Each structure stands twice: as structure tokens, then as C-alpha cells.
């Protein structure tokens, strides 16, 4: 029997990533969220998940190891609608708490878990701090597997809306997806970044479409 993949969701909100996992045959195990209403929603609808609260109070080595960690870290400081404090802002800087948790879990499991990371954020991340913030995101994600990795700065025209990075035993892919093409009656573009920390399958997740229309 094929082993079932497990998922942990940081900045879980109302369980969007956790529900997506279930629809894909993945088992959500735990979540981190501080908004009381969102926690009540997922506690009722996904009672099998354990909630751990504030990401800044979590140690990755103490969490049940999972195959996939998702994190839609706060976007306000990188959004074009915000003050644009970037990754140094009090909210968007929580991205680094997620990276810390991933590193701690991988240290505890001898680099086995999580294998997969999925980060979601607004396209404003591309231009935040003249593009330096997205460079920092890529280097932090890749750094969970290859600490010394450096990513070149964006070209003159800025970051492309889709790209791929490959290294020794890892891969990272990202692209912008718009919710209007998945049945939502509004334009809602978001960056989705997938990292495979044990192989080259990240582009399969984001760039191979199966039975999709449009």
C-alpha cells in the first residue's frame, strides 16, 4: 500500500490548504492559526487536526513530522495596497518563523520531513523592496536544503511570473495563479511557490496540468 502523505498548515486561516490536501488525498495533521473565528471554523469542519496557535511560540522539532508544510504567511507588508514595509514589516516578517519551523523539523527528522513546502502570497512580493524581498524568499526556502544557496537578482523587467530553480537534490518552482480560472467570480492573483527538498518534482506540481480547462 502506498504511504499516505501528511500535511501541516502554518498561518492556516480557515483551512484552505488543509481542505485542498483532503481533496488531493493528503491527510492534514496539524495547523497554526491565531484568529479565533478561523480556528473555530477548522475545529468544527476538520476536527482531526490539532491546533498549535502562534507560529512564534512553536518549535518545529516538537510538532508531529509531516511530508508537506504549507504557509500563506501574512502579505500586508508586501501588498501594493499596504505600506510596503516588506519582509522587515511586523506581519510579513513572520515568513521567517515558518522557515525556522521547517528547519527545526528537518533537523529533528535528519532531513527527511518535510519534503515538500508550499508558500502562497500576493504578486506584490515581486516588487517589494525593489525585488529584493522575493529574492530573500527564494534563498530562505532553498536554504532549508542548501544553506549557502544564492539566487541572482531579478532582470531589468523584474521577476517573471513563473520560474524554476534546480539544485543538487532539490527543486523550487513558482507561478502566479488567478482564482477566476478556478470558478471564483473575481480576479484574485496569488504567487504559489512549491519546493521539493528531496528531488526535482516541484515543476510537476505547478506546470503539469491534468484535466484542466481554460
Phi and psi in degrees as a GROMACS rama.xvg file:
@    title "Ramachandran Plot"
@    xaxis  label "Phi"
@    yaxis  label "Psi"
@TYPE xy
-71.0388  135.297  UNK-2
-65.7709  137.842  UNK-3
-83.193  133.787  UNK-4
-74.7641  147.564  UNK-5
-119.573  155.667  UNK-6
-136.611  140.507  UNK-7
-120.623  138.643  UNK-8
-120.099  113.287  UNK-9
-92.6572  147.079  UNK-10
52.7247  52.1431  UNK-11
-66.5898  -23.5577  UNK-12
60.0565  -133.178  UNK-13
-97.4832  23.9825  UNK-14
88.3699  26.9031  UNK-15
-60.7114  -49.8025  UNK-16
-66.3478  -37.2055  UNK-17
-65.0844  -42.2699  UNK-18
-64.6189  -42.3576  UNK-19
-59.5957  -38.1486  UNK-20
-60.7651  -45.5409  UNK-21
-59.7275  -44.289  UNK-22
-63.3321  -24.1516  UNK-23
-97.074  7.40726  UNK-24
81.9387  20.5359  UNK-25
-105.91  142.571  UNK-26
-96.9691  114.31  UNK-27
-74.3098  130.56  UNK-28
-106.336  -43.2928  UNK-29
-150.071  165.917  UNK-30
-146.29  157.382  UNK-31
-126.795  123.178  UNK-32
-160.112  146.635  UNK-33
-112.766  -14.4941  UNK-34
-75.0527  119.427  UNK-35
-57.016  -42.4649  UNK-36
-65.3639  -43.7177  UNK-37
-61.418  -40.7448  UNK-38
-64.0236  -39.1908  UNK-39
-63.5935  -38.7421  UNK-40
-61.2754  -50.5989  UNK-41
-73.5159  -30.8602  UNK-42
-62.479  -36.7597  UNK-43
-76.7979  -43.7585  UNK-44
-87.1179  -28.5459  UNK-45
-129.358  66.8448  UNK-46
-65.1959  -15.2322  UNK-47
-74.3129  -16.7894  UNK-48
-83.0192  140.946  UNK-49
-95.5022  138.401  UNK-50
-104.363  134.616  UNK-51
-114.935  0.0582127  UNK-52
76.9958  -139.371  UNK-53
-65.8443  126.684  UNK-54
-61.3119  -30.8208  UNK-55
-70.7492  -12.8018  UNK-56
-105.671  7.01302  UNK-57
-102.882  138.75  UNK-58
-108.982  124.146  UNK-59
-58.6729  -28.7472  UNK-60
-72.7049  -15.4796  UNK-61
-94.7395  -10.2373  UNK-62
-82.1564  151.052  UNK-63
-59.766  125.083  UNK-64
-60.7771  139.957  UNK-65
-131.866  161.562  UNK-66
-78.0024  -31.2935  UNK-67
-130.207  134.026  UNK-68
-119.89  126.179  UNK-69
-108.077  147.543  UNK-70
-156.1  108.233  UNK-71
-92.8209  75.4567  UNK-72
-64.0609  154.928  UNK-73
-51.7574  135.313  UNK-74
-105.227  -6.37693  UNK-75
-56.0956  -38.5632  UNK-76
-78.5018  -10.9492  UNK-77
-110.336  -10.2843  UNK-78
-68.5246  144.744  UNK-79
-68.0256  -13.4082  UNK-80
-89.5419  -7.00653  UNK-81
-101.433  -166.219  UNK-82
-82.1278  -6.55276  UNK-83
63.2657  43.7791  UNK-84
-73.685  -14.9681  UNK-85
70.7691  -156.323  UNK-86
-67.0441  -11.4912  UNK-87
-84.4435  -10.014  UNK-88
-67.9356  157.885  UNK-89
-65.2017  -25.862  UNK-90
-96.6855  -51.3047  UNK-91
-67.487  -22.1735  UNK-92
-66.5455  -13.4228  UNK-93
-63.9743  -14.8371  UNK-94
-50.0147  -40.6388  UNK-95
-70.4839  -23.0369  UNK-96
-66.3922  -39.5442  UNK-97
-63.4931  -43.3225  UNK-98
-61.6422  -41.5779  UNK-99
-59.8421  -45.277  UNK-100
-61.7634  -42.4934  UNK-101
-60.2042  -46.6514  UNK-102
-62.2245  -41.2091  UNK-103
-64.9955  -39.5884  UNK-104
-67.9763  -41.038  UNK-105
-66.1252  -35.7964  UNK-106
-64.7883  -41.2722  UNK-107
-67.2431  -31.4973  UNK-108
-103.144  16.9286  UNK-109
57.8597  37.0794  UNK-110
80.5767  7.95434  UNK-111
-84.4585  -36.2788  UNK-112
-136.531  142.344  UNK-113
-78.1153  152.359  UNK-114
-85.4708  -36.1936  UNK-115
-112.201  140.41  UNK-116
-125.293  144.974  UNK-117
-137.385  117.202  UNK-118
-112.797  139.226  UNK-119
-129.538  138.566  UNK-120
-163.499  178.08  UNK-121
-80.1577  151.772  UNK-122
-61.0834  -17.293  UNK-123
-59.3518  -18.5933  UNK-124
-61.6351  -27.1612  UNK-125
-65.1107  -37.8263  UNK-126
-100.498  -8.757  UNK-127
-58.3319  129.633  UNK-128
56.1404  44.1311  UNK-129
55.3258  33.1154  UNK-130
91.4691  -9.98684  UNK-131
-69.1574  -29.1976  UNK-132
-68.5702  -39.3713  UNK-133
-69.7503  -34.759  UNK-134
-58.9503  -42.5338  UNK-135
-65.5551  -36.9007  UNK-136
-61.5957  -49.2357  UNK-137
-60.1601  -44.9539  UNK-138
-67.1276  -35.2549  UNK-139
-68.2203  -42.3678  UNK-140
-65.8317  -50.074  UNK-141
-61.8526  -33.3299  UNK-142
-65.651  -16.6986  UNK-143
-67.8893  -18.8504  UNK-144
-112.207  -40.2724  UNK-145
-128.482  89.3457  UNK-146
-57.4793  -28.8358  UNK-147
-90.273  2.1153  UNK-148
-64.8576  139.63  UNK-149
-127.371  140.802  UNK-150
-108.167  132.502  UNK-151
-61.6674  150.151  UNK-152
-65.5055  164.08  UNK-153
-66.9133  159.119  UNK-154
-67.9646  177.753  UNK-155
-56.3216  -36.0681  UNK-156
-85.4692  4.94193  UNK-157
92.973  -175.777  UNK-158
-70.7093  135.976  UNK-159
-66.5428  159.383  UNK-160
-80.0452  -0.39437  UNK-161
-158.27  140.584  UNK-162
-164.057  172.241  UNK-163
-144.686  139.212  UNK-164
-127.444  133.992  UNK-165
-124.805  140.342  UNK-166
-138.637  -165.785  UNK-167
-77.1885  95.67  UNK-168
82.3431  20.0571  UNK-169
-152.187  161.974  UNK-170
-151.525  146.629  UNK-171
-135.215  130.061  UNK-172
-131.329  148.336  UNK-173
-143.632  155.2  UNK-174
-159.975  158.527  UNK-175
-92.51  127.848  UNK-176
-119.202  147.119  UNK-177
-117.348  126.458  UNK-178
-60.766  -21.3611  UNK-179
-62.2164  -21.9393  UNK-180
-90.5623  4.90171  UNK-181
-123.517  32.0427  UNK-182
87.9103  4.53238  UNK-183
-91.8392  127.852  UNK-184
-79.0754  47.2388  UNK-185
-163.023  158.274  UNK-186
-81.323  125.972  UNK-187
-148.717  83.5006  UNK-188
-81.5835  138.257  UNK-189
-143.015  147.142  UNK-190
-80.3993  132.741  UNK-191
-119.738  123.085  UNK-192
-117.801  128.363  UNK-193
-120.387  131.714  UNK-194
-118.365  132.195  UNK-195
-108.117  107.64  UNK-196
-87.2706  8.45677  UNK-197
-138.026  19.0548  UNK-198
175.694  -163.378  UNK-199
-115.467  32.1511  UNK-200
-97.3559  -0.135756  UNK-201
-55.3008  -43.4824  UNK-202
-65.0052  -26.3533  UNK-203
-61.8534  -37.0643  UNK-204
-68.0266  -43.252  UNK-205
-96.3245  -25.6679  UNK-206
-111.2  -8.0395  UNK-207
-101.722  113.428  UNK-208
-96.0342  138.399  UNK-209
-128.856  118.786  UNK-210
58.6501  36.174  UNK-211
-103.743  141.834  UNK-212
-99.5837  157.341  UNK-213
